Amino acid sequence: MAETTINPGIKRIAVVTGANKGIGFEICRQLASNGIRVVLTARDLFGPNAIPLKEVIKQTYQTTEDCLRTNYYGAKQVSEALIPLLLLSNSGRIVNVSSALGQLKLISNENAKKELGDIDGLTEEKVDKVVEGFLEDVKENLIETKGWPVNISAYIVSKAALNAYTRVLARKYPKIAINSVCPGYTSTDMNHNSGVLTVEEGAKSPVMLALMPEGGSSGLFFDRMEVSTF
């Protein structure tokens, strides 16, 4: 999700990805109710090509690749496309919707923890290399041997990579406020509506970060409304 400015005297525009339903659609609704002009985007407006939870759990090489393409590489491509426009604004925002499952404490792979946890030395190339190494280990059936999460590993690694990429972008573009956020376990189609939060509650934290005042936080990970650890 990206927004151009929060100055009330200037036209405000937000682009929201994955916004055809669930949290994404509710984010659009809440932003619009705050006077933001919203551009709603989705991989598939009608949803048949969305990746359901049962496909993520399967953990085949194909589902792993699909998950990373959506959660990590897709977010990178959108950011790269919009950053030139955001730099024209006095208060651009990028809010990456992530997950607490992407926190490094859930990953035992020593190289991944070292590279993604190295705040000062972290680069986009290093994040890509960790993701590529994970994909190779999935292909070789070495997930458990190499210390990757056994369950929903693709989802966890994709969100850890997204969090790391958020830090890289925030350092590279100090003019833009760039953060990632876990909206909480929200009831959506992906988890068969088993979440404990409503979509209205889940959308609050991403919207908060999109609308925060000038000079606000950047390069941080939020667990709902509070700053948390990567």
C-alpha positions as CSV (number, residue, x, y, z in Angstrom):
1,M,0.0,0.0,0.0
2,A,1.4,3.4,-1.0
3,E,0.1,6.9,-0.3
4,T,1.3,10.2,-1.8
5,T,0.8,12.7,0.9
6,I,-1.1,13.5,4.2
7,N,-1.2,17.3,3.8
8,P,-5.0,18.1,3.9
9,G,-4.5,20.9,1.4
10,I,-3.2,18.6,-1.3
11,K,-4.9,15.8,-3.1
12,R,-4.1,12.4,-1.5
13,I,-3.9,9.2,-3.4
14,A,-3.4,5.7,-2.2
15,V,-2.7,2.5,-4.2
16,V,-3.8,-0.7,-2.3
17,T,-2.8,-4.1,-3.6
18,G,-4.6,-7.3,-2.9
19,A,-7.7,-5.1,-2.3
20,N,-10.5,-7.1,-3.9
21,K,-11.7,-8.5,-0.6
22,G,-10.8,-9.0,3.1
23,I,-8.3,-6.7,4.8
24,G,-7.3,-5.1,1.6
25,F,-10.8,-4.0,0.7
26,E,-11.4,-2.8,4.2
27,I,-8.2,-0.7,4.0
28,C,-9.6,0.9,0.9
29,R,-12.9,1.7,2.6
30,Q,-11.2,3.2,5.7
31,L,-8.8,5.3,3.6
32,A,-11.7,6.5,1.4
33,S,-13.6,7.5,4.5
34,N,-10.6,9.7,5.5
35,G,-10.8,11.6,2.2
36,I,-8.2,9.6,0.3
37,R,-8.6,8.8,-3.4
38,V,-8.0,5.1,-3.5
39,V,-6.8,3.0,-6.4
40,L,-7.9,-0.6,-5.7
41,T,-5.7,-3.3,-7.3
42,A,-5.7,-7.1,-7.1
43,R,-4.0,-10.1,-8.8
44,D,-7.5,-11.3,-9.8
45,L,-10.6,-9.2,-9.0
46,F,-12.8,-12.3,-8.7
47,G,-10.4,-14.3,-6.6
48,P,-10.1,-17.7,-8.3
49,N,-6.3,-17.3,-8.7
50,A,-5.7,-16.3,-5.1
51,I,-3.5,-18.7,-3.1
52,P,-5.7,-20.4,-0.4
53,L,-4.2,-21.4,2.9
54,K,-4.4,-25.1,2.1
55,E,-2.1,-24.5,-0.9
56,V,0.5,-22.7,1.2
57,I,0.5,-25.6,3.7
58,K,1.2,-28.1,1.0
59,Q,4.8,-26.7,0.7
60,T,5.6,-28.1,-2.8
61,Y,8.2,-26.3,-4.8
62,Q,5.5,-24.8,-6.9
63,T,3.4,-23.5,-4.0
64,T,6.6,-22.1,-2.4
65,E,7.5,-20.3,-5.5
66,D,4.0,-18.9,-5.9
67,C,4.0,-17.7,-2.3
68,L,7.3,-15.9,-2.6
69,R,6.3,-14.4,-5.9
70,T,3.2,-12.9,-4.3
71,N,4.4,-11.9,-0.8
72,Y,8.0,-10.9,-1.6
73,Y,8.8,-10.4,-5.2
74,G,5.4,-8.9,-6.0
75,A,5.8,-6.3,-3.2
76,K,9.2,-5.4,-4.5
77,Q,8.0,-4.9,-8.0
78,V,5.1,-2.6,-6.9
79,S,7.5,-0.6,-4.7
80,E,10.0,-0.1,-7.4
81,A,7.3,1.0,-9.8
82,L,5.8,3.6,-7.4
83,I,8.8,5.0,-5.6
84,P,9.6,7.5,-8.4
85,L,6.1,9.0,-7.8
86,L,6.4,8.8,-4.1
87,L,9.6,10.8,-4.2
88,L,7.7,13.7,-5.7
89,S,5.6,13.9,-2.6
90,N,6.6,15.6,0.6
91,S,5.1,12.8,2.7
92,G,5.0,9.5,0.7
93,R,4.2,6.3,2.5
94,I,4.8,2.6,1.9
95,V,3.0,0.2,4.2
96,N,3.9,-3.5,3.7
97,V,1.3,-5.8,5.2
98,S,3.4,-8.6,6.8
99,S,3.0,-11.0,9.6
100,A,4.3,-11.7,13.1
101,L,5.2,-15.2,11.7
102,G,7.9,-13.4,9.7
103,Q,9.9,-12.5,12.8
104,L,13.4,-13.9,12.8
105,K,13.0,-15.7,16.1
106,L,10.9,-18.3,14.2
107,I,13.7,-19.1,11.8
108,S,16.5,-21.4,12.9
109,N,18.6,-21.2,9.7
110,E,21.7,-19.5,11.0
111,N,22.7,-17.9,7.7
112,A,19.2,-16.4,7.2
113,K,19.1,-15.0,10.8
114,K,22.6,-13.6,10.4
115,E,21.9,-11.9,7.0
116,L,18.4,-10.7,7.6
117,G,19.2,-9.5,11.2
118,D,22.3,-7.5,10.1
119,I,20.7,-4.0,10.2
120,D,23.8,-2.1,9.1
121,G,24.9,-4.5,6.4
122,L,21.5,-5.5,5.0
123,T,21.1,-5.0,1.3
124,E,18.4,-6.0,-1.2
125,E,20.9,-8.4,-2.8
126,K,21.5,-10.2,0.5
127,V,17.7,-10.6,1.0
128,D,17.3,-12.0,-2.5
129,K,20.2,-14.4,-1.8
130,V,18.5,-15.7,1.4
131,V,15.2,-16.3,-0.6
132,E,17.1,-18.0,-3.4
133,G,18.9,-20.3,-0.9
134,F,15.6,-21.2,0.7
135,L,14.0,-22.0,-2.7
136,E,17.0,-24.3,-3.5
137,D,16.7,-26.1,-0.1
138,V,13.0,-26.6,-0.8
139,K,13.8,-28.1,-4.2
140,E,16.4,-30.4,-2.6
141,N,14.0,-31.4,0.2
142,L,16.4,-29.9,2.9
143,I,14.0,-27.6,4.7
144,E,14.3,-29.3,8.1
145,T,18.0,-30.2,7.7
146,K,18.9,-26.6,7.0
147,G,16.9,-25.2,9.9
148,W,14.0,-23.7,8.0
149,P,10.5,-23.7,9.6
150,V,8.8,-27.1,9.0
151,N,5.3,-25.7,8.8
152,I,4.1,-23.0,6.3
153,S,7.8,-22.3,5.7
154,A,7.2,-20.4,2.4
155,Y,4.8,-18.0,4.1
156,I,7.2,-17.4,7.1
157,V,10.2,-16.9,4.9
158,S,8.3,-14.6,2.5
159,K,7.2,-12.4,5.3
160,A,10.7,-12.4,6.9
161,A,12.1,-11.3,3.5
162,L,9.4,-8.6,3.2
163,N,10.3,-7.2,6.6
164,A,14.0,-7.1,5.7
165,Y,13.3,-5.5,2.4
166,T,11.2,-2.9,4.2
167,R,14.3,-1.9,6.3
168,V,16.5,-1.7,3.2
169,L,14.0,0.6,1.4
170,A,13.6,2.8,4.5
171,R,17.3,3.4,4.7
172,K,17.6,3.9,0.9
173,Y,14.7,6.4,0.8
174,P,14.6,8.5,4.0
175,K,12.2,10.9,2.3
176,I,9.5,8.2,2.3
177,A,8.0,6.6,5.5
178,I,8.3,2.9,4.9
179,N,7.1,0.3,7.5
180,S,5.8,-3.2,7.7
181,V,2.9,-4.3,9.9
182,C,1.2,-7.4,11.1
183,P,-2.6,-6.6,11.2
184,G,-3.3,-9.5,13.6
185,Y,-5.0,-12.8,13.0
186,T,-7.9,-11.5,11.1
187,S,-10.9,-13.5,9.8
188,T,-10.6,-13.8,6.1
189,D,-11.2,-16.3,3.3
190,M,-7.6,-17.4,3.4
191,N,-7.9,-18.8,6.9
192,H,-11.5,-20.0,6.4
193,N,-12.7,-17.1,8.6
194,S,-11.0,-18.6,11.7
195,G,-9.3,-15.3,12.7
196,V,-10.1,-13.6,16.0
197,L,-10.2,-10.1,14.6
198,T,-12.7,-8.6,12.2
199,V,-11.5,-7.1,8.9
200,E,-12.4,-3.7,10.3
201,E,-10.0,-4.3,13.2
202,G,-7.3,-5.8,11.0
203,A,-7.3,-2.8,8.7
204,K,-6.8,-0.3,11.5
205,S,-3.0,-0.7,11.8
206,P,-2.1,-0.4,8.1
207,V,-4.4,2.6,7.8
208,M,-2.8,4.1,10.9
209,L,0.6,3.9,9.2
210,A,-0.6,5.3,5.9
211,L,-2.2,8.3,7.7
212,M,0.5,9.0,10.3
213,P,1.7,12.6,10.6
214,E,4.8,13.9,8.8
215,G,8.0,13.0,10.5
216,G,6.6,9.7,11.7
217,S,8.3,6.3,12.1
218,S,10.2,4.6,9.2
219,G,12.0,1.3,8.9
220,L,10.0,-0.4,11.7
221,F,7.8,-3.5,12.1
222,F,4.5,-3.1,13.9
223,D,2.5,-5.8,15.5
224,R,-0.9,-4.3,15.1
225,M,-0.6,-0.8,16.6
226,E,2.7,-1.3,18.5
227,V,6.3,-1.3,17.4
228,S,7.7,-4.9,17.6
229,T,11.0,-6.7,16.8
230,F,12.0,-8.0,13.4
